[in-house]
């Protein structure tokens, strides 16, 4: 899975980049997704309707409907054409105080609406320097993944907070250590089915480092931020898969 998270970027003119991404996939065997801001989900789904590129949302409310001004439900994303949704991103956890419990409720909402969740986990630089990275990340996995995921399709994305948008990336051994710990946790939670869950890496992924990252043990794809906004950059990552 190579998923692009456009964050709060993109207007109607940006749909041309997505069209070029779809047209440049070639013979890749990777699953490819673009998660634009909510204002573009329906238009992007229409543009990509005849392509292999999946469309996703970036967040959803746990509730299906209600008096939640400015929020979007999983059902509304699905109605707009989304197939996936990113949940628990560090920017949501840090900026909006999202807890593991809330993320788990959002995951349940995504499943209720038929969306495939991409559930994000990751440690801060302070936590890594304090030797807490593995405990923090595996704790987030346990707290953010509800039992309802059993038998369902989902991905986990490891995004070290200190590497997002900074140009910094962990070393390959550091990435592998965390991904192996996530895998062990998934197997402990979901049995053998946990071995089939894709664990994506995110955090300053670009065409120049994608091949090395994607070859790392237990790395099953990438969640890409800024480099997914331009077709040439994103296609370079996809071609490395």
Steps between C-alpha positions, in 0.01 A plus 500: 500500500634841397260761637527874451374729777442846351418648843352852471631547148330497163219671312317407183806573287689230692285227348723510193790368710286207614401429140869489401574269792231258385628516143860433602455190717633266234520138609541562874360229725462740792163621618495876457277750681463876526341658807409861414325758718127435543412770246660293223395145590198483270667678209811287533292182510336608174833579335648165607188290444652301213846467656665270752558786746289489815365812668506551875406752767730645765276470807142428606269542799407188698132592459310436177322837514409778741564855616875505438561815300795474264557125548459216250366152571632175356166453326536838329849412381375171359209677335747739335696208353770432761619144551748565782559743784813608690441501876708596802757703308747667736376841386153404623634346821717802583290784363156375601580288802387174342550205734544134414143442621359763266702364208361152573145638486580664167633168371171337596316777313712442190422129505130575548507707180699242304823702495845347539683680783866600493583539869800718586738458792835655586724647768630853555869585497496535879351153536756350263791665678357372826502141375121482499436461127401134500284529811320807366436358154387154611280664764336711231442190288331320789291802594402618153409168333162367620397134494260589218798492261514121521440364152497850345743670262715770658852641507718638777727794416810565711581869484767621742370845589848652484542389137175644360573790268845555647713325239630272777452125480591220741772260395393177333577296815287743706209466258531121500511484880172688533328317215596163652359612834176607330482162322544312828225710655264438208557125522440510874173687443365331187683168476636385165282757322729762651780380274308611192445861607703751300717721720574823316785738575443875492722795574687697232464223242618616158610346171866513603457287815188296418678195358719456808208548740267269312761221500523508879370202696126516579447818297192438286460840341515872568276782617631801310441866584641787298654280232152377401386846386692490172456217252869470413604473866227254598552282193869477589402350835244266345754375248738418785244263654 
